[in-house]
Amino acid sequence: MTIIKRDLKPFRDLTEYEKDNILSYIQNKETSIKKASFALNIGVDTINKIFSERYGKRNDCSETNRKKYFKEYWIKNKLK
């Protein structure tokens, strides 16, 4: 089995225009990040960094906060 190494473009070498093109490519083609990374010759981690840079990370998404939220929701809205 032969492993082919791709020459990926690093995140720090991307311009804002290229980042916009990557995001619009994913949205227009409605493709997954993995498929877009192969088509655009960019790593999956690089695309994830672009998304987190543009849209920010979600706050309060830990397991304990999620359980606390659903517990409060159930108590508040449980069927009688």
N, C-alpha and C positions, 0 to 999 in steps of 0.2 A: 504494500500500500504506500503510495507516494503522497506526501503532504505538500500542497502548493501554498507557499507563503505569499500573501497579497501585500502590496505596498500601500498601506493605509495612510491617509492624510491625518496628521494629529490635530487636536482641537485648537491648540494655540496658533496654528497656521491658517485657520479659517477666518475669513473676513465676515463682517456683519451681512453683507450681501449674499455670500455663500451660505450662511446659516439660514437666512430667509428662504433661499432656494431649496434647501434641504427640507425645511418644514413645509413649504408649499408643495413640494414633490410628494411628501407623505400624505398630505391632506387631499391633494388632487387625485392621486392614484388610489387612495384609500388602501394602502398597503401596510404591512407590518413593518416595524423598525428593523427586524432582521433582514427581510427582503430588500428594504431600502438600503441597508448597509452594504449588501452585495452589489446592488445596482450602482450605487454612488461611490463605491470603493472607500467607505468610511466605516470605522468601527462602531459597534452597537453602543459601547460606553460613550463614545463621542456624541452620538445622537441623543443619548440620555442626558448628557451634560447640557446640550443645547436646550432640551425641553425644560430641565430644571432651572437653567439660567433665564429663560424667557417667561416661564409660567410659575416658577417658584415651587417649592416643595410643600406638600400638605402638612399642616400642623396638627398636633394632637391625634395622630393615627396609631398610637401604640395599642397593644392588646388590652391593657388594663383600662385605658380610656374608652375603648370600644365596648368592653363589657359593662363598664359603669353607665355608659349612655343607654345601652339596650335594657339594662336593669331598671333605670329610671323611666324609660319609655314604657316598659311593660307594666310597671306599677301605676303609672299615670293613665295608661290606656287599656288596662286589662278588662276583659269581658266580665260582666256580672250576671 
